[in-house]
């Protein structure tokens, strides 16, 4: 699993999963641009933690692009297609930006 707050494609090779904390100043970079970039690295799953709308989006690689496995809001149980049996209970604190 690869955790990133800044994109470094040279550091991301075909990893199992990438977890990205969406930037509040430019969330489109993490939800659109990096989605395509990480797909090119063949990372099987891409998780986007978004403190703005307090969601966790889990994307699964199909061919050369990602499809949504799920968008999980506060209080939901987040699951992974890649890590079968993993269930994260979403009681996360999204504060700290501002």
N, CA, C and O atoms as CSV, one atom per row, in Angstrom:
chain,resi,resn,atom,element,x,y,z
A,1,UNK,N,N,0.856,-1.163,0.000
A,1,UNK,CA,C,0.000,0.000,0.000
A,1,UNK,C,C,0.898,1.221,0.000
A,1,UNK,O,O,1.916,1.248,0.692
A,2,UNK,N,N,0.532,2.218,-0.762
A,2,UNK,CA,C,1.309,3.441,-0.914
A,2,UNK,C,C,0.455,4.604,-0.457
A,2,UNK,O,O,-0.656,4.784,-0.955
A,3,UNK,N,N,0.947,5.398,0.478
A,3,UNK,CA,C,0.229,6.568,0.963
A,3,UNK,C,C,0.845,7.803,0.349
A,3,UNK,O,O,2.069,7.919,0.284
A,4,UNK,N,N,0.010,8.732,-0.107
A,4,UNK,CA,C,0.542,9.899,-0.784
A,4,UNK,C,C,-0.230,11.155,-0.443
A,4,UNK,O,O,-1.460,11.148,-0.386
A,5,UNK,N,N,0.497,12.226,-0.218
A,5,UNK,CA,C,-0.137,13.535,-0.152
A,5,UNK,C,C,0.387,14.393,-1.301
A,5,UNK,O,O,-0.152,15.466,-1.572
A,6,UNK,N,N,1.420,13.930,-1.966
A,6,UNK,CA,C,1.980,14.565,-3.160
A,6,UNK,C,C,2.281,13.459,-4.159
A,6,UNK,O,O,2.853,12.430,-3.800
A,7,UNK,N,N,1.905,13.666,-5.383
A,7,UNK,CA,C,2.084,12.657,-6.416
A,7,UNK,C,C,3.551,12.518,-6.792
A,7,UNK,O,O,4.208,13.507,-7.115
A,8,UNK,N,N,4.059,11.308,-6.752
A,8,UNK,CA,C,5.404,10.989,-7.228
A,8,UNK,C,C,5.295,9.685,-7.992
A,8,UNK,O,O,5.484,8.606,-7.431
A,9,UNK,N,N,4.990,9.793,-9.268
A,9,UNK,CA,C,4.805,8.587,-10.066
A,9,UNK,C,C,6.052,7.727,-10.103
A,9,UNK,O,O,5.950,6.511,-10.267
A,10,UNK,N,N,7.235,8.326,-9.955
A,10,UNK,CA,C,8.448,7.529,-9.943
A,10,UNK,C,C,8.521,6.640,-8.705
A,10,UNK,O,O,9.236,5.638,-8.704
A,11,UNK,N,N,7.787,6.999,-7.651
A,11,UNK,CA,C,7.782,6.203,-6.428
A,11,UNK,C,C,6.659,5.178,-6.417
A,11,UNK,O,O,6.644,4.288,-5.567
A,12,UNK,N,N,5.727,5.292,-7.343
A,12,UNK,CA,C,4.573,4.397,-7.380
A,12,UNK,C,C,4.736,3.447,-8.554
A,12,UNK,O,O,4.584,3.830,-9.714
A,13,UNK,N,N,5.042,2.228,-8.235
A,13,UNK,CA,C,5.043,1.198,-9.262
A,13,UNK,C,C,3.803,0.374,-8.999
A,13,UNK,O,O,3.061,0.680,-8.066
A,14,UNK,N,N,3.557,-0.622,-9.757
A,14,UNK,CA,C,2.345,-1.430,-9.636
A,14,UNK,C,C,2.105,-1.851,-8.182
A,14,UNK,O,O,2.397,-2.983,-7.797
A,15,UNK,N,N,1.576,-0.936,-7.396
A,15,UNK,CA,C,1.299,-1.224,-5.993
A,15,UNK,C,C,-0.107,-1.779,-5.853
A,15,UNK,O,O,-0.928,-1.654,-6.762
A,16,UNK,N,N,-0.374,-2.383,-4.729
A,16,UNK,CA,C,-1.698,-2.920,-4.492
A,16,UNK,C,C,-2.734,-1.826,-4.351
A,16,UNK,O,O,-3.801,-1.881,-4.962
A,17,UNK,N,N,-2.406,-0.820,-3.531
A,17,UNK,CA,C,-3.363,0.249,-3.290
A,17,UNK,C,C,-2.637,1.548,-3.011
A,17,UNK,O,O,-1.525,1.560,-2.482
A,18,UNK,N,N,-3.285,2.640,-3.374
A,18,UNK,CA,C,-2.782,3.981,-3.100
A,18,UNK,C,C,-3.851,4.682,-2.268
A,18,UNK,O,O,-5.039,4.616,-2.584
A,19,UNK,N,N,-3.414,5.359,-1.195
A,19,UNK,CA,C,-4.326,6.140,-0.370
A,19,UNK,C,C,-3.909,7.596,-0.486
A,19,UNK,O,O,-2.764,7.950,-0.204
A,20,UNK,N,N,-4.840,8.430,-0.901
A,20,UNK,CA,C,-4.573,9.842,-1.154
A,20,UNK,C,C,-5.442,10.698,-0.248
A,20,UNK,O,O,-6.643,10.456,-0.130
A,21,UNK,N,N,-4.850,11.690,0.389
A,21,UNK,CA,C,-5.600,12.678,1.143
A,21,UNK,C,C,-5.845,13.853,0.203
A,21,UNK,O,O,-4.907,14.548,-0.188
A,22,UNK,N,N,-7.105,14.072,-0.157
A,22,UNK,CA,C,-7.443,15.138,-1.097
A,22,UNK,C,C,-7.094,16.492,-0.504
A,22,UNK,O,O,-7.380,16.777,0.659
A,23,UNK,N,N,-6.480,17.302,-1.317
A,23,UNK,CA,C,-6.076,18.637,-0.904
A,23,UNK,C,C,-7.278,19.580,-0.915
A,23,UNK,O,O,-8.003,19.635,-1.908
A,24,UNK,N,N,-7.499,20.319,0.166
A,24,UNK,CA,C,-8.635,21.241,0.181
A,24,UNK,C,C,-8.477,22.400,-0.796
A,24,UNK,O,O,-9.471,23.016,-1.179
A,25,UNK,N,N,-7.237,22.714,-1.210
A,25,UNK,CA,C,-7.039,23.844,-2.132
A,25,UNK,C,C,-7.238,23.462,-3.592
A,25,UNK,O,O,-7.453,24.339,-4.428
A,26,UNK,N,N,-7.171,22.164,-3.921
A,26,UNK,CA,C,-7.348,21.734,-5.311
A,26,UNK,C,C,-7.811,20.275,-5.354
A,26,UNK,O,O,-7.065,19.405,-5.804
A,27,UNK,N,N,-9.036,20.000,-4.890
A,27,UNK,CA,C,-9.493,18.609,-4.831
A,27,UNK,C,C,-9.597,17.934,-6.199
A,27,UNK,O,O,-9.490,16.711,-6.287
A,28,UNK,N,N,-9.803,18.705,-7.260
A,28,UNK,CA,C,-9.907,18.109,-8.596
A,28,UNK,C,C,-8.604,17.422,-9.010
A,28,UNK,O,O,-8.618,16.443,-9.757
A,29,UNK,N,N,-7.486,17.943,-8.520
A,29,UNK,CA,C,-6.191,17.336,-8.827
A,29,UNK,C,C,-6.162,15.891,-8.322
A,29,UNK,O,O,-5.649,15.001,-9.001
A,30,UNK,N,N,-6.713,15.667,-7.135
A,30,UNK,CA,C,-6.692,14.334,-6.536
A,30,UNK,C,C,-7.804,13.432,-7.054
A,30,UNK,O,O,-7.631,12.217,-7.140
A,31,UNK,N,N,-8.946,14.024,-7.400
A,31,UNK,CA,C,-10.083,13.206,-7.801
A,31,UNK,C,C,-10.168,12.965,-9.301
A,31,UNK,O,O,-10.857,12.041,-9.732
A,32,UNK,N,N,-9.484,13.774,-10.105
A,32,UNK,CA,C,-9.540,13.619,-11.564
A,32,UNK,C,C,-8.152,13.352,-12.151
A,32,UNK,O,O,-7.923,12.312,-12.768
A,33,UNK,N,N,-7.233,14.291,-11.957
A,33,UNK,CA,C,-5.905,14.193,-12.575
A,33,UNK,C,C,-5.131,12.984,-12.051
A,33,UNK,O,O,-4.637,12.168,-12.829
A,34,UNK,N,N,-5.030,12.878,-10.734
A,34,UNK,CA,C,-4.257,11.775,-10.169
A,34,UNK,C,C,-4.926,10.424,-10.406
A,34,UNK,O,O,-4.248,9.399,-10.468
A,35,UNK,N,N,-6.238,10.417,-10.536
A,35,UNK,CA,C,-6.941,9.172,-10.844
A,35,UNK,C,C,-6.381,8.574,-12.134
A,35,UNK,O,O,-6.101,7.377,-12.197
A,36,UNK,N,N,-6.222,9.395,-13.144
A,36,UNK,CA,C,-5.660,8.928,-14.418
A,36,UNK,C,C,-4.186,8.575,-14.275
A,36,UNK,O,O,-3.724,7.589,-14.850
A,37,UNK,N,N,-3.447,9.374,-13.511
A,37,UNK,CA,C,-2.020,9.102,-13.312
A,37,UNK,C,C,-1.794,7.773,-12.607
A,37,UNK,O,O,-0.953,6.981,-13.033
A,38,UNK,N,N,-2.534,7.520,-11.536
A,38,UNK,CA,C,-2.360,6.264,-10.805
A,38,UNK,C,C,-2.818,5.065,-11.634
A,38,UNK,O,O,-2.256,3.977,-11.504
A,39,UNK,N,N,-3.820,5.246,-12.474
A,39,UNK,CA,C,-4.250,4.152,-13.349
A,39,UNK,C,C,-3.110,3.741,-14.270
A,39,UNK,O,O,-2.953,2.558,-14.574
A,40,UNK,N,N,-2.312,4.710,-14.717
A,40,UNK,CA,C,-1.168,4.401,-15.582
A,40,UNK,C,C,-0.101,3.585,-14.847
A,40,UNK,O,O,0.679,2.874,-15.481
A,41,UNK,N,N,-0.061,3.685,-13.507
A,41,UNK,CA,C,0.914,2.910,-12.730
A,41,UNK,C,C,0.398,1.517,-12.408
A,41,UNK,O,O,1.120,0.701,-11.834
A,42,UNK,N,N,-0.846,1.243,-12.776
A,42,UNK,CA,C,-1.494,-0.060,-12.544
A,42,UNK,C,C,-1.689,-0.374,-11.065
A,42,UNK,O,O,-1.635,-1.538,-10.670
A,43,UNK,N,N,-1.914,0.648,-10.244
A,43,UNK,CA,C,-2.265,0.423,-8.846
A,43,UNK,C,C,-3.681,-0.139,-8.806
A,43,UNK,O,O,-4.612,0.477,-9.324
A,44,UNK,N,N,-3.841,-1.297,-8.199
A,44,UNK,CA,C,-5.109,-2.020,-8.254
A,44,UNK,C,C,-6.269,-1.280,-7.603
A,44,UNK,O,O,-7.416,-1.421,-8.027
A,45,UNK,N,N,-5.973,-0.489,-6.571
A,45,UNK,CA,C,-7.041,0.222,-5.886
A,45,UNK,C,C,-6.538,1.609,-5.503
A,45,UNK,O,O,-5.366,1.777,-5.166
A,46,UNK,N,N,-7.417,2.593,-5.555
A,46,UNK,CA,C,-7.088,3.991,-5.258
A,46,UNK,C,C,-8.129,4.503,-4.277
A,46,UNK,O,O,-9.318,4.558,-4.593
A,47,UNK,N,N,-7.681,4.874,-3.095
A,47,UNK,CA,C,-8.569,5.409,-2.070
A,47,UNK,C,C,-8.345,6.910,-1.973
A,47,UNK,O,O,-7.206,7.372,-1.908
A,48,UNK,N,N,-9.434,7.670,-1.962
A,48,UNK,CA,C,-9.354,9.115,-1.817
A,48,UNK,C,C,-10.097,9.518,-0.544
A,48,UNK,O,O,-11.318,9.384,-0.454
A,49,UNK,N,N,-9.347,10.008,0.428
A,49,UNK,CA,C,-9.931,10.531,1.660
A,49,UNK,C,C,-10.161,12.013,1.420
A,49,UNK,O,O,-9.211,12.763,1.197
A,50,UNK,N,N,-11.420,12.438,1.465
A,50,UNK,CA,C,-11.767,13.820,1.146
A,50,UNK,C,C,-12.300,14.521,2.398
A,50,UNK,O,O,-13.444,14.296,2.793
A,51,UNK,N,N,-11.478,15.370,3.025
A,51,UNK,CA,C,-11.933,16.067,4.230
A,51,UNK,C,C,-12.972,17.144,3.956
A,51,UNK,O,O,-13.652,17.595,4.877
A,52,UNK,N,N,-13.103,17.563,2.698
A,52,UNK,CA,C,-14.053,18.617,2.356
A,52,UNK,C,C,-15.488,18.103,2.475
A,52,UNK,O,O,-16.325,18.728,3.125
A,53,UNK,N,N,-15.764,16.959,1.842
A,53,UNK,CA,C,-17.121,16.406,1.940
A,53,UNK,C,C,-17.188,15.202,2.882
A,53,UNK,O,O,-18.210,14.519,2.957
A,54,UNK,N,N,-16.093,14.949,3.598
A,54,UNK,CA,C,-16.004,13.887,4.600
A,54,UNK,C,C,-16.392,12.524,4.024
A,54,UNK,O,O,-17.235,11.815,4.573
A,55,UNK,N,N,-15.752,12.177,2.902
A,55,UNK,CA,C,-16.001,10.880,2.284
A,55,UNK,C,C,-14.700,10.128,2.073
A,55,UNK,O,O,-13.617,10.713,2.057
A,56,UNK,N,N,-14.831,8.833,1.915
A,56,UNK,CA,C,-13.753,7.963,1.480
A,56,UNK,C,C,-14.249,7.300,0.210
A,56,UNK,O,O,-15.232,6.560,0.239
A,57,UNK,N,N,-13.580,7.559,-0.908
A,57,UNK,CA,C,-13.943,6.957,-2.185
A,57,UNK,C,C,-12.952,5.846,-2.474
A,57,UNK,O,O,-11.741,6.066,-2.452
A,58,UNK,N,N,-13.461,4.654,-2.745
A,58,UNK,CA,C,-12.622,3.511,-3.079
A,58,UNK,C,C,-12.842,3.191,-4.554
A,58,UNK,O,O,-13.957,2.885,-4.978
A,59,UNK,N,N,-11.756,3.268,-5.330
A,59,UNK,CA,C,-11.794,3.017,-6.767
A,59,UNK,C,C,-11.012,1.752,-7.073
A,59,UNK,O,O,-9.969,1.503,-6.468
A,60,UNK,N,N,-11.509,0.954,-8.007
A,60,UNK,CA,C,-10.873,-0.298,-8.400
A,60,UNK,C,C,-10.472,-0.217,-9.867
A,60,UNK,O,O,-11.255,0.224,-10.709
A,61,UNK,N,N,-9.258,-0.641,-10.165
A,61,UNK,CA,C,-8.756,-0.585,-11.530
A,61,UNK,C,C,-9.405,-1.672,-12.385
A,61,UNK,O,O,-9.378,-2.854,-12.040
A,62,UNK,N,N,-9.985,-1.250,-13.499
A,62,UNK,CA,C,-10.532,-2.173,-14.501
A,62,UNK,C,C,-9.919,-1.788,-15.836
A,62,UNK,O,O,-10.265,-0.757,-16.413
A,63,UNK,N,N,-9.009,-2.619,-16.325
A,63,UNK,CA,C,-8.304,-2.297,-17.556
A,63,UNK,C,C,-7.366,-1.133,-17.325
A,63,UNK,O,O,-6.415,-1.242,-16.550
A,64,UNK,N,N,-7.624,-0.015,-17.993
A,64,UNK,CA,C,-6.750,1.146,-17.868
A,64,UNK,C,C,-7.406,2.328,-17.143
A,64,UNK,O,O,-6.909,3.452,-17.207
A,65,UNK,N,N,-8.534,2.064,-16.445
A,65,UNK,CA,C,-9.216,3.146,-15.735
A,65,UNK,C,C,-9.849,2.613,-14.448
A,65,UNK,O,O,-10.001,1.406,-14.264
A,66,UNK,N,N,-10.210,3.539,-13.571
A,66,UNK,CA,C,-10.833,3.176,-12.297
A,66,UNK,C,C,-12.351,3.256,-12.376
A,66,UNK,O,O,-12.914,4.104,-13.068
A,67,UNK,N,N,-12.996,2.353,-11.648
A,67,UNK,CA,C,-14.437,2.399,-11.445
A,67,UNK,C,C,-14.674,2.480,-9.940
A,67,UNK,O,O,-13.862,1.993,-9.153
A,68,UNK,N,N,-15.779,3.090,-9.543
A,68,UNK,CA,C,-16.083,3.241,-8.122
A,68,UNK,C,C,-16.507,1.914,-7.514
A,68,UNK,O,O,-17.444,1.267,-7.982
A,69,UNK,N,N,-15.806,1.528,-6.474
A,69,UNK,CA,C,-16.237,0.408,-5.643
A,69,UNK,C,C,-17.255,0.926,-4.631
A,69,UNK,O,O,-18.223,0.244,-4.293
A,70,UNK,N,N,-17.014,2.151,-4.155
A,70,UNK,CA,C,-17.948,2.753,-3.216
A,70,UNK,C,C,-17.498,4.123,-2.762
A,70,UNK,O,O,-16.308,4.435,-2.762
A,71,UNK,N,N,-18.469,4.940,-2.373
A,71,UNK,CA,C,-18.204,6.228,-1.748
A,71,UNK,C,C,-18.820,6.138,-0.357
A,71,UNK,O,O,-20.033,5.983,-0.215
A,72,UNK,N,N,-17.981,6.236,0.659
A,72,UNK,CA,C,-18.397,5.986,2.032
A,72,UNK,C,C,-18.372,7.275,2.833
A,72,UNK,O,O,-17.357,7.970,2.891
A,73,UNK,N,N,-19.500,7.580,3.445
A,73,UNK,CA,C,-19.630,8.787,4.255
A,73,UNK,C,C,-19.372,8.451,5.710
A,73,UNK,O,O,-19.280,7.284,6.090
A,74,UNK,N,N,-19.257,9.500,6.522
A,74,UNK,CA,C,-19.041,9.309,7.962
A,74,UNK,C,C,-20.098,8.352,8.526
A,74,UNK,O,O,-21.292,8.506,8.272
A,75,UNK,N,N,-19.638,7.370,9.289
A,75,UNK,CA,C,-20.537,6.413,9.912
A,75,UNK,C,C,-20.755,5.151,9.096
A,75,UNK,O,O,-21.250,4.156,9.626
A,76,UNK,N,N,-20.396,5.169,7.813
A,76,UNK,CA,C,-20.555,3.987,6.959
A,76,UNK,C,C,-19.395,3.018,7.186
A,76,UNK,O,O,-18.354,3.399,7.721
A,77,UNK,N,N,-19.582,1.789,6.782
A,77,UNK,CA,C,-18.519,0.792,6.834
A,77,UNK,C,C,-17.901,0.716,5.446
A,77,UNK,O,O,-18.546,0.274,4.496
A,78,UNK,N,N,-16.646,1.150,5.332
A,78,UNK,CA,C,-15.945,1.152,4.049
A,78,UNK,C,C,-15.336,-0.223,3.794
A,78,UNK,O,O,-14.782,-0.850,4.697
A,79,UNK,N,N,-15.451,-0.680,2.547
A,79,UNK,CA,C,-14.906,-1.974,2.176
A,79,UNK,C,C,-13.935,-1.811,1.008
A,79,UNK,O,O,-13.883,-0.772,0.349
A,80,UNK,N,N,-13.177,-2.868,0.781
A,80,UNK,CA,C,-12.195,-2.886,-0.291
A,80,UNK,C,C,-12.447,-4.102,-1.171
A,80,UNK,O,O,-12.663,-5.204,-0.667
A,81,UNK,N,N,-12.420,-3.902,-2.486
A,81,UNK,CA,C,-12.525,-5.032,-3.404
A,81,UNK,C,C,-11.216,-5.815,-3.410
A,81,UNK,O,O,-11.219,-7.037,-3.555
A,82,UNK,N,N,-10.099,-5.109,-3.254
A,82,UNK,CA,C,-8.770,-5.718,-3.283
A,82,UNK,C,C,-8.475,-6.507,-2.013
A,82,UNK,O,O,-7.943,-7.616,-2.068
A,83,UNK,N,N,-8.821,-5.931,-0.883
A,83,UNK,CA,C,-8.522,-6.528,0.419
A,83,UNK,C,C,-9.785,-7.143,0.992
A,83,UNK,O,O,-10.381,-6.606,1.926
A,84,UNK,N,N,-10.190,-8.275,0.427
A,84,UNK,CA,C,-11.431,-8.939,0.824
A,84,UNK,C,C,-11.517,-9.126,2.334
A,84,UNK,O,O,-10.541,-9.521,2.971
A,85,UNK,N,N,-12.659,-8.848,2.892
A,85,UNK,CA,C,-12.864,-8.986,4.321
A,85,UNK,C,C,-12.518,-7.741,5.114
A,85,UNK,O,O,-12.870,-7.649,6.290
A,86,UNK,N,N,-11.831,-6.774,4.500
A,86,UNK,CA,C,-11.501,-5.538,5.199
A,86,UNK,C,C,-12.759,-4.682,5.311
A,86,UNK,O,O,-13.438,-4.422,4.318
A,87,UNK,N,N,-13.051,-4.259,6.509
A,87,UNK,CA,C,-14.191,-3.370,6.749
A,87,UNK,C,C,-13.732,-2.286,7.715
A,87,UNK,O,O,-13.426,-2.564,8.874
A,88,UNK,N,N,-13.688,-1.060,7.234
A,88,UNK,CA,C,-13.280,0.069,8.061
A,88,UNK,C,C,-14.515,0.821,8.515
A,88,UNK,O,O,-15.310,1.287,7.699
A,89,UNK,N,N,-14.666,0.933,9.806
A,89,UNK,CA,C,-15.781,1.692,10.345
A,89,UNK,C,C,-15.389,3.151,10.334
A,89,UNK,O,O,-14.381,3.528,10.929
A,90,UNK,N,N,-16.173,3.975,9.664
A,90,UNK,CA,C,-15.817,5.368,9.386
A,90,UNK,C,C,-16.169,6.307,10.549
A,90,UNK,O,O,-17.151,7.048,10.490
A,91,UNK,N,N,-15.378,6.259,11.567
A,91,UNK,CA,C,-15.522,7.226,12.665
A,91,UNK,C,C,-14.264,8.082,12.672
A,91,UNK,O,O,-13.597,8.218,13.697
A,92,UNK,N,N,-13.951,8.654,11.520
A,92,UNK,CA,C,-12.740,9.441,11.362
A,92,UNK,C,C,-13.005,10.894,11.668
A,92,UNK,O,O,-14.101,11.407,11.440
A,93,UNK,N,N,-11.997,11.543,12.183
A,93,UNK,CA,C,-12.071,12.978,12.417
A,93,UNK,C,C,-11.475,13.672,11.206
A,93,UNK,O,O,-10.315,13.429,10.872
A,94,UNK,N,N,-12.237,14.529,10.540
A,94,UNK,CA,C,-11.790,15.189,9.336
A,94,UNK,C,C,-11.299,16.609,9.598
A,94,UNK,O,O,-11.042,17.346,8.647
A,95,UNK,N,N,-11.163,17.009,10.845
A,95,UNK,CA,C,-10.730,18.363,11.152
A,95,UNK,C,C,-9.253,18.578,10.841
A,95,UNK,O,O,-8.564,17.660,10.397
A,96,UNK,N,N,-8.784,19.770,11.073
A,96,UNK,CA,C,-7.376,20.059,10.902
A,96,UNK,C,C,-7.033,20.872,9.686
A,96,UNK,O,O,-5.879,21.271,9.527
A,97,UNK,N,N,-7.993,21.136,8.814
A,97,UNK,CA,C,-7.754,21.983,7.651
A,97,UNK,C,C,-8.396,23.326,7.917
A,97,UNK,O,O,-9.569,23.406,8.284
A,98,UNK,N,N,-7.638,24.356,7.734
A,98,UNK,CA,C,-8.258,25.659,7.900
A,98,UNK,C,C,-7.406,26.657,8.585
A,98,UNK,O,O,-7.827,27.798,8.782
